[in-house]
Amino acid sequence: MTTTTLAVLVPLLPFLGAAIGLLLGRTAPGFVRPLAVLPTLASLVLAAIVAVRQGGDEAVNAATELTPTGSVPIELALHIDGFAALVAVLVGLVASCVQIYSTGYLRDDPRYPSYAALVSLFTSAMLLVVYSGDLMVLLVGWEVMGICSYFLVGHYWETPEARAASIKAFLVTKLGDVPFLIGLFALATDAGSFRITKVLGAVASGGLDHPTLIALLLLAGVAGKSAQFPLHTWLPDAMAGPTPVSALIHAATMVAAGVYFVARLLPVFEASQAAMVVLAVMAAVTMTGSALAALAQDDIKRVLAYSTIGQLGYMTGALAVGDRGAAVFHLLSHGAFKALLFLAAGVIIHAAGTNSLAAMSRMGHLRDRVPDAYWTMTVALLALAAIPPFSGFFSKESVLGAAEHVATGHTEHAPGAAGWVVLVAGLLTALLTAAYAARLWLLAFRGQGAEAPDHGRQPLTMNVVLWVLAVPSLAVGGLAYRVLPDWFDGRDLTPTLTTSVVGTGVALVGGIVTYAAWRHTTALAARVPLGAVAAHPEGDAGLVEAEAIASHEPAYGDIAYAPDPADPGRLLLGPLHRHAAVGFHLDAVYSALFVRPVLAGATLVRFLDREVVETYVRGAGATPRALGWAVRRAQTGNVQTYVSALLAGTVVLVVAAVLVATGA
């Protein structure tokens, strides 16, 4: 088969698996799991073959006109360069792991057939985005992912949290998609085509008339899809969905789509210095704010959700300094270890037998019961904290190195201000990332929470997947930074000495300080009986708040759980903790600025409709109703009455005629 034919099959196979799975899910349940796993695995194999054939050489291009439009044509086109080839392999790998893992995680779920079909459709949509050479076809995959996320996040629709989270994810991402669509039309109008190659050609020749406007409109959609400030608030709430869905969304689909889109069209954004600065500021605010929020979360999945937002901030920061190779390198590295983190968290939740034990303060004595999750999550957290030689170190240092080059004026791909913003924010985030990674590990595996009931060993498929993902999390970085430049733009991805030393140094400081804070709060909590009211000296940042110790937490079985008083996050954040724990009240701000005015407007419209419009309608109907009543009263059925009325009317008419004649 030709490379083009194989590339067409890559997104097509999961799509067919989804369609057949939906049709046969109820009538032939025995085929559901093979239809979920085999097409996705086959897609992974084909994506790997396409990547080997492409080999980082000239892009594979093929196109056929989809439909005549009379103006700007829409084409079913492929554009597979090194970026697309490798990202497709990542998508196939993570999706295959998620499907295999889900066969065990959701083995007793009655809605597994629809779940598996939607995961396959989700995978197909992302692969369409990756391989597409036409922006309108790319938009189809972009929007299909949005509707898939709505259904998958709301999989447990019986719970109000899942219903609210699915609606929020859909609406917030659609809020960004509206300007994104306008930006696509404006870009195609200036370039004269939706084909990505022609758009990039128009940019190279200076053919864009409104580069800043187009770039900012497109960034709105990217901020929504990739959960960047200020449209990131949907992602932590999306943790109400099944944990494998979280792994898929965070590691290889949905949120990766926005970063990939900017990487593919980076020259469009580089055409506007203002857009690059906006992108840099957006990345800086996102990565630092999300890292602070992650340090204050108690739910393990929300910690990982805020972590994803921050790591995406690194990727957009690399794009803001004009290095898409570093951005996609971190996307690939992050995809492996973040999928591992979520799936390991799923093993922990599965071992506890309930989603409610996703709260780290309720975890205890899990290390020996989930050894596979313990060791693989340790690897993934070290990669997340960018500790050498784990993969996250190399990819994160490539981002910091690119920012340093721009900040020190060694490249003209982006404004120097953007370089300084990304570099300072990246180093601060490296400190915070190591801190919340260490906190998660300490609370999850060495916490003081009560021991949850043992629900037995996890299915083999769940644990095997963890070790499969641990391999790239551990080993891929040291090899990738040497090989990937040939697949990308040829720009060097080797870590620089300055950022490597400083970045690793601040990460180690973050981890050590967190461990010291944990030891301090553990010793402090040991002197305070659970449920007692603790009083601590004013200004002691390590205080264990009485409300936190004695709070009425939900019970599991006959064991009552209370927040872990040894949480170092309270000590490290101090008075900032309560604000960071609720995402710095951004949801409340949005509620005040948008939700309440809309509700007030709806109330006003309802009042006007009920009291004004309906009153007018009722009044308009009252006159004919009264006339009908009068006519009905006149219809007595008495002939004498009718004759008398006729004579009376005749007399009135005669008199009137005489009066008129006399007056004349």
C-alpha positions in Angstrom: 0.0 0.0 0.0 1.1 3.6 -0.6 1.8 5.9 2.3 -1.3 7.9 1.4 -3.6 4.9 1.5 -2.2 3.8 4.9 -2.6 7.4 6.2 -6.3 7.4 5.2 -6.8 4.1 7.1 -5.3 5.5 10.3 -8.4 7.7 11.3 -10.8 5.5 9.3 -10.3 2.3 11.3 -11.3 3.7 14.7 -14.2 5.4 13.1 -15.4 2.2 11.6 -14.9 0.5 15.0 -17.0 3.1 16.6 -19.8 2.8 14.1 -20.0 -1.0 14.2 -19.6 -0.9 18.0 -22.6 1.4 18.3 -24.7 -0.9 16.0 -23.7 -4.2 17.7 -23.3 -3.0 21.3 -26.6 -4.4 22.4 -27.2 -7.2 20.0 -23.7 -8.8 20.1 -22.0 -7.7 23.3 -19.2 -10.3 22.9 -17.9 -8.2 20.0 -17.7 -4.9 21.9 -14.2 -5.3 23.4 -12.5 -6.6 20.2 -14.2 -3.8 18.3 -12.9 -1.3 20.8 -9.3 -2.5 21.0 -8.4 -4.1 17.6 -9.2 -1.1 15.3 -7.3 1.3 17.6 -4.3 -1.1 17.8 -4.3 -1.5 14.0 -4.5 2.3 13.7 -1.4 2.6 15.9 0.5 0.1 13.8 -0.4 1.9 10.6 0.5 5.3 12.1 3.9 3.9 13.1 4.4 2.6 9.5 3.5 6.0 8.1 5.9 7.6 10.5 8.7 5.3 9.4 8.0 5.9 5.8 7.8 9.6 6.2 11.0 9.6 8.2 11.1 13.3 8.8 11.6 13.9 5.1 9.4 16.0 2.8 5.8 16.2 3.8 3.4 13.7 2.3 0.6 15.7 0.5 -2.5 14.5 -1.2 -5.8 16.2 -1.9 -9.1 15.9 -3.8 -11.7 18.5 -4.0 -14.5 17.7 -1.5 -17.2 19.8 -3.0 -17.3 22.8 -5.5 -17.9 26.0 -3.6 -17.6 28.6 -6.3 -15.0 30.5 -4.3 -12.6 29.2 -1.7 -12.4 25.4 -2.3 -12.7 22.8 0.4 -10.5 19.8 -0.2 -10.1 16.4 1.5 -6.4 16.8 1.9 -3.5 15.1 3.8 -0.5 16.9 5.0 1.9 14.6 6.9 5.1 16.1 8.0 7.4 15.0 10.9 5.2 16.7 13.5 2.0 15.0 12.2 3.6 11.6 11.9 4.9 11.5 15.5 1.8 13.0 17.1 -0.4 10.4 15.3 1.8 7.6 16.9 1.3 9.2 20.3 -2.5 9.4 19.8 -2.6 5.8 18.7 -0.5 4.6 21.6 -2.4 6.4 24.3 -5.8 5.5 22.8 -4.8 1.8 22.5 -3.6 1.8 26.2 -6.9 3.5 27.3 -9.0 1.0 25.4 -7.1 -2.0 26.8 -7.2 -0.4 30.3 -10.9 0.3 30.1 -11.8 -3.4 29.4 -10.8 -4.0 33.0 -11.7 -0.6 34.6 -15.2 -0.6 33.2 -15.8 -4.3 32.9 -19.0 -4.2 35.0 -20.3 -0.9 33.5 -23.6 -1.5 31.6 -22.8 1.5 29.3 -19.4 0.2 28.3 -20.4 -0.4 24.6 -21.3 3.2 24.0 -18.3 4.4 26.1 -15.9 2.3 24.0 -17.5 3.5 20.7 -17.2 7.1 21.8 -13.5 6.6 22.8 -12.9 5.2 19.3 -14.7 8.1 17.7 -12.7 10.5 19.8 -9.5 8.9 18.6 -10.6 9.0 15.0 -11.4 12.7 15.3 -8.0 13.6 16.8 -6.2 11.6 14.1 -8.2 13.5 11.5 -7.0 16.8 13.0 -3.4 15.6 13.0 -3.4 14.4 9.4 -5.7 16.9 7.8 -4.2 19.3 5.2 -7.4 21.4 4.9 -8.6 23.7 7.7 -12.3 22.9 7.2 -11.7 19.2 7.4 -9.6 19.8 10.5 -12.5 21.8 11.9 -14.7 18.7 11.5 -12.4 16.6 13.7 -12.0 19.6 16.1 -15.8 19.8 16.7 -16.4 16.0 16.8 -13.9 15.9 19.7 -16.0 18.5 21.5 -19.2 16.5 21.3 -17.3 13.3 22.3 -15.9 15.0 25.3 -19.5 16.1 26.3 -20.7 12.5 26.3 -17.7 10.9 27.8 -17.3 13.5 30.6 -21.0 13.0 31.4 -20.7 9.2 31.3 -21.8 8.9 34.9 -24.8 11.1 34.1 -26.6 9.9 37.3 -24.4 12.3 39.3 -25.0 16.0 39.2 -21.2 16.7 39.1 -20.9 14.7 35.8 -23.8 16.4 34.2 -22.6 19.9 35.2 -19.1 19.1 34.1 -20.1 17.9 30.7 -22.2 20.9 30.0 -19.5 23.2 31.3 -16.9 21.6 29.1 -19.1 21.9 26.0 -20.1 25.5 26.6 -16.6 26.8 27.5 -15.0 25.2 24.5 -17.8 26.4 22.2 -17.2 29.9 23.6 -13.7 29.7 22.1 -14.8 28.0 19.0 -17.0 30.8 17.7 -14.1 33.3 17.3 -11.9 30.4 16.1 -14.3 29.7 13.2 -14.4 33.4 12.3 -10.6 33.4 12.3 -10.5 30.4 10.0 -12.8 32.2 7.5 -10.7 35.4 7.7 -7.5 33.4 7.2 -8.9 31.5 4.2 -10.2 34.8 2.8 -6.7 36.4 3.0 -4.9 33.3 1.8 -7.4 32.4 -0.9 -7.5 28.7 0.3 -8.2 26.5 3.3 -5.3 24.2 2.3 -2.6 24.5 5.0 0.3 24.4 2.5 -1.3 27.3 0.5 -2.0 29.3 3.7 1.6 28.9 4.8 2.7 29.9 1.3 0.6 33.1 1.5 2.1 33.9 4.9 5.6 33.5 3.5 4.9 35.9 0.7 3.3 38.4 3.0 -0.2 37.7 1.7 -2.0 38.1 5.0 -3.7 41.5 5.4 -4.9 41.1 9.0 -2.4 38.9 10.7 -3.0 40.2 14.3 -6.8 39.9 14.1 -6.6 36.4 12.6 -4.1 35.2 15.2 -6.0 36.5 18.1 -9.3 35.0 16.9 -7.6 31.7 16.4 -6.0 31.9 19.9 -9.5 32.1 21.4 -10.3 28.6 20.1 -6.9 27.3 21.1 -7.4 28.7 24.7 -10.7 26.8 24.9 -9.5 23.5 23.5 -6.2 23.4 25.2 -7.5 24.8 28.5 -5.4 27.9 28.6 -6.2 31.0 30.6 -8.9 32.3 30.7 -10.9 29.4 29.2 -9.2 26.6 31.3 -11.9 26.3 34.0 -13.7 23.4 32.3 -10.8 21.0 32.6 -10.6 20.4 36.4 -14.4 19.8 36.5 -14.1 17.3 33.7 -12.5 14.9 36.2 -16.1 13.8 37.0 -15.8 11.5 34.0 -14.2 8.0 34.0 -10.5 8.1 34.7 -9.4 6.5 31.4 -11.3 9.3 29.6 -9.3 11.8 31.6 -6.1 10.1 30.5 -7.2 10.3 26.8 -8.3 13.9 26.9 -5.2 15.1 28.8 -2.5 13.1 27.1 -3.3 12.8 23.4 -6.6 14.3 22.3 -8.7 17.5 22.9 -6.2 19.6 24.9 -3.3 18.6 22.7 -5.3 19.7 19.6 -4.9 23.4 20.3 -1.1 23.2 20.8 -0.8 21.1 17.7 -2.9 23.5 15.7 -0.6 26.5 16.6 2.5 24.4 15.9 1.2 23.6 12.5 0.3 27.2 11.7 3.0 28.9 13.7 4.1 31.2 10.8 0.6 32.7 10.9 1.1 33.7 14.5 4.8 34.8 14.0 3.4 37.3 11.4 2.1 39.3 14.4 4.5 40.4 17.2 1.5 41.4 19.3 0.0 37.9 19.0 3.3 36.3 20.1 3.4 38.5 23.2 -0.3 37.7 24.0 0.5 34.0 23.6 3.5 34.4 25.9 1.5 36.2 28.6 -1.3 33.6 28.3 1.2 30.8 28.7 2.9 32.5 31.7 -0.3 33.1 33.6 -1.6 29.7 32.8 1.4 27.7 33.9 2.0 29.6 37.2 -1.6 29.9 38.2 -2.4 26.3 37.5 0.7 25.1 39.4 -0.4 27.1 42.5 -3.9 25.7 42.2 -2.5 22.1 41.9 -0.6 22.6 45.1 -3.9 23.2 47.0 -6.1 20.4 45.6 -7.1 17.4 47.6 -8.6 15.3 44.8 -5.8 13.5 43.0 -7.4 13.8 39.6 -7.8 17.6 40.1 -4.1 17.9 40.9 -3.4 16.1 37.7 -5.9 18.3 35.8 -4.2 21.5 36.9 -0.9 19.9 36.2 -2.0 19.3 32.6 -3.0 22.9 32.3 0.4 24.0 33.4 2.3 21.6 31.1 0.2 22.9 28.2 1.4 26.3 29.3 4.9 25.2 28.7 4.0 24.0 25.2 2.3 27.3 24.4 5.3 29.1 25.9 7.6 27.3 23.5 5.3 28.3 20.6 5.4 31.9 21.9 9.1 32.0 21.5 8.8 30.5 18.0 10.1 27.0 18.7 7.5 24.5 17.7 10.0 21.6 17.9 10.3 22.2 21.6 6.6 22.5 21.9 5.8 19.2 20.2 8.7 17.5 21.9 7.1 18.4 25.3 3.7 17.4 23.9 5.0 13.9 23.1 6.8 13.5 26.4 4.0 14.8 28.4 1.5 12.6 26.6 3.3 9.5 27.8 3.8 10.4 31.5 0.4 12.2 31.9 -1.5 9.2 30.6 0.5 7.0 33.0 -0.3 9.4 35.9 -4.1 9.2 35.2 -4.2 5.5 34.7 -2.2 4.9 37.8 -4.6 7.1 39.7 -7.4 5.0 38.2 -5.7 1.9 39.7 -5.7 3.6 43.1 -9.3 4.5 42.8 -10.2 1.1 41.6 -8.4 -0.5 44.6 -10.4 1.7 47.0 -13.6 0.8 45.2 -15.0 4.3 45.0 -14.3 7.6 43.3 -14.7 9.4 46.6 -11.3 8.1 47.6 -9.7 10.2 44.9 -9.1 12.6 47.8 -5.5 12.2 48.8 -6.3 13.1 52.4 -8.4 9.9 52.6 -5.7 7.6 51.3 -3.6 5.4 53.5 -1.7 2.2 53.3 -2.1 1.9 49.5 1.6 1.4 48.6 1.7 -2.3 49.3 -1.8 -2.9 47.8 -1.0 -1.2 44.4 2.7 -1.8 43.9 2.4 -1.4 40.1 0.7 1.9 40.5 3.2 3.0 43.1 6.3 2.3 41.1 5.0 3.6 37.7 3.4 6.7 39.3 6.8 7.4 40.9 8.4 7.3 37.5 5.7 9.5 36.0 6.0 12.1 38.8 9.7 12.3 38.4 9.2 12.9 34.7 6.6 15.5 35.5 9.0 17.2 38.0 11.6 17.3 35.2 14.2 15.3 37.2 17.0 13.9 35.0 17.2 11.4 33.3 13.4 11.1 33.0 11.7 12.2 29.8 10.1 15.4 31.2 13.6 16.8 32.0 14.7 16.9 28.4 11.4 18.2 26.9 10.9 20.8 29.5 14.6 22.0 29.2 14.1 22.3 25.5 11.3 24.8 26.2 13.4 26.8 28.8 16.4 26.7 26.4 14.3 28.1 23.6 13.0 30.9 25.9 16.5 31.7 27.0 17.7 32.0 23.4 14.9 34.5 22.7 15.3 36.4 25.9 19.1 36.9 25.3 18.5 38.0 21.7 20.1 35.0 20.0 17.1 34.5 17.7 14.6 36.8 16.0 11.7 34.4 15.8 9.8 36.1 18.7 10.0 39.4 20.7 12.6 39.4 23.5 9.9 40.3 26.0 8.1 37.0 25.2 11.3 35.1 25.9 11.7 36.7 29.3 8.1 36.2 30.2 8.2 32.5 29.3 11.6 31.9 30.9 10.8 33.5 34.3 7.3 31.8 34.4 8.8 28.5 33.3 11.4 28.5 36.1 8.8 29.4 38.7 6.5 26.7 37.5 9.3 24.2 37.6 9.7 24.9 41.3 5.9 24.6 41.9 5.6 21.5 39.7 8.2 19.6 41.7 6.4 20.8 44.9 3.0 19.5 44.0 4.4 16.3 42.5 6.2 15.6 45.7 3.1 16.5 47.7 1.0 14.1 45.6 3.4 11.2 46.1 3.7 11.8 49.9 0.0 12.1 50.5 -1.0 9.3 48.2 1.5 6.7 49.3 2.7 7.9 52.7 -0.4 9.7 53.9 -2.0 9.2 57.3 -5.5 8.6 56.1 -7.5 5.6 57.3 -7.1 2.3 55.4 -9.8 1.8 52.8 -11.5 -1.6 52.4 -9.6 -3.9 50.1 -11.4 -4.6 46.8 -9.0 -7.1 45.5 -6.3 -7.0 42.8 -6.8 -5.0 39.7 -7.3 -6.8 36.3 -4.0 -7.6 34.6 -4.9 -5.3 31.6 -4.8 -2.3 33.9 -1.4 -3.0 35.4 0.3 -4.1 32.1 -0.7 -0.7 30.5 1.0 1.1 33.3 4.4 -0.6 32.6 4.0 0.0 28.8 3.6 3.7 29.4 6.4 3.8 32.0 9.0 2.9 29.3 8.7 6.2 27.3 8.3 8.1 30.5 11.6 6.8 31.7 13.7 6.4 28.6 12.4 8.4 25.6 13.8 11.8 26.5 17.5 11.0 26.4 17.2 9.6 22.9 14.5 11.9 21.5 16.3 15.2 21.8 19.0 13.8 19.5 16.6 12.2 16.9 13.7 14.7 16.9 15.4 17.7 15.2 15.6 15.6 12.0 11.8 15.2 12.2 11.0 18.8 13.0 12.6 22.0 11.9 16.2 20.9 12.4 16.5 23.2 15.4 18.7 21.8 18.2 16.8 20.4 21.2 19.8 19.7 23.4 19.4 21.1 26.9 21.5 24.2 27.6 23.8 24.3 30.6 22.3 27.3 32.2 18.6 26.4 32.1 19.4 22.8 32.9 21.3 23.7 36.1 18.8 26.3 37.2 15.7 24.4 36.2 16.8 21.2 37.9 18.0 23.2 40.9 14.7 24.9 41.5 12.9 21.5 41.0 15.0 19.9 43.6 14.4 22.8 45.9 10.7 22.5 45.4 10.7 18.8 46.2 13.0 19.1 49.2 11.1 22.0 50.7 7.8 20.1 50.2 9.2 17.0 52.0 10.5 19.2 54.9 7.0 20.8 55.1 5.4 17.4 55.1 7.6 16.2 57.9 6.9 19.3 59.9 3.1 19.1 59.5 3.2 15.3 60.2 4.9 15.9 63.5 2.6 18.8 64.3 -0.5 16.7 63.5 0.7 13.8 65.6 0.3 16.0 68.7 -3.3 16.9 67.8 -6.1 14.3 68.2 -8.2 13.8 65.1 -11.4 15.9 65.5 -9.9 18.2 68.1 -9.8 21.9 67.8 -6.3 23.0 67.2 -4.9 26.3 68.1 -1.7 27.4 66.6 0.4 30.6 67.0 -0.5 33.5 64.8 1.6 33.5 61.7 2.6 29.8 61.9 2.3 28.9 58.2 2.2 25.2 59.3 -1.0 25.6 61.2 -3.5 22.8 60.9 -6.8 24.6 60.7 -9.4 23.4 63.1 -12.0 23.3 60.4 -9.8 21.1 58.3 -9.2 18.7 61.1 -12.7 18.5 62.4 -14.6 18.9 59.1 -17.4 16.5 58.5 -16.1 14.5 55.6 -18.2 11.8 53.9 -17.8 8.3 55.3 -16.9 5.2 53.3 -18.5 2.1 54.9 -18.1 2.5 58.6 -14.8 4.4 58.4 -15.0 8.1 58.7 -12.4 10.0 56.7 -11.0 13.5 57.5 -8.6 15.7 55.6 -5.0 14.8 56.2 -3.6 17.3 58.7 -0.1 16.6 57.4 -0.9 18.3 54.1 2.2 20.4 53.2 0.3 22.5 50.7 -1.3 24.5 53.6 2.1 25.2 55.0 3.7 26.2 51.7 0.8 28.4 50.4 -0.3 29.9 53.7 -3.1 32.4 53.3 -3.1 31.8 49.5 -4.2 28.2 50.0 -7.9 28.8 50.3 -7.9 30.9 47.1 -5.8 28.5 45.1 -8.0 25.6 46.2 -10.9 27.1 44.3 -9.0 28.1 41.2 -8.6 31.7 42.4 -12.3 32.2 42.3 -12.3 32.4 38.5 -15.6 30.5 38.3 -17.2 33.0 40.7 -15.9 35.9 38.5 -17.4 34.3 35.4 -20.6 33.7 37.3 -20.8 37.4 38.3 -19.7 38.7 34.8 -21.6 36.4 32.5 -23.9 33.8 34.2 -25.8 36.2 36.5 -26.3 38.9 33.8 -27.6 36.2 31.4 -29.9 34.8 34.0 -31.1 38.4 34.9 -31.7 39.0 31.2 -33.6 35.8 30.9 -35.7 36.7 33.9 -36.5 40.1 32.3 -37.4 38.5 29.0 -39.7 36.1 30.8 -41.4 39.0 32.7 -41.9 41.0 29.5 -43.3 37.9 27.7 -45.6 37.1 30.6 -46.7 40.5 31.7 -46.6 42.6 28.5 -46.8 40.3 25.5 -49.3 37.9 27.0 -51.4 40.8 28.4 -51.5 42.4 24.9 -52.5 39.0 23.4 -55.1 38.5 26.0 -56.5 42.0 25.5 -56.5 41.5 21.7 -58.6 38.4 22.2 -61.0 40.1 24.8 -62.8 42.4 22.2 -63.9 39.6 19.8 -64.8 37.5 22.8 -67.0 40.3 24.2 -68.6 40.8 20.7 -69.2 37.1 20.4 -70.9 37.2 23.8 -73.2 40.0 22.7 -74.1 38.3 19.5 -74.7 35.1 21.3 -77.0 36.8 23.8 -79.0 38.3 20.8 -79.6 34.8 19.4 -82.7 34.0 21.5 -84.5 31.8 18.9 -87.7 33.9 19.2 -89.1 35.0 15.8 -91.1 37.9 17.3 -87.9 39.3 18.8 -86.1 39.1 15.5 -89.0 40.9 13.7 -89.2 43.5 16.3 -85.5 44.2 16.1 -85.8 44.3 12.2 -88.6 46.9 12.4 -86.8 48.9 15.0 -83.7 49.0 12.8 -85.8 50.0 9.8 -87.3 52.9 11.8 -83.9 54.0 12.9 -82.6 54.0 9.4 -85.6 55.9 8.1 -85.3 58.5 10.8 -81.6 58.9 10.1 -82.2 59.2 6.4 -84.9 62.0 7.0 -82.5 63.8 9.3 -79.8 63.7 6.7 -82.1 64.9 3.9 -83.4 67.7 6.1 -80.0 68.8 7.0 -79.0 68.8 3.4 
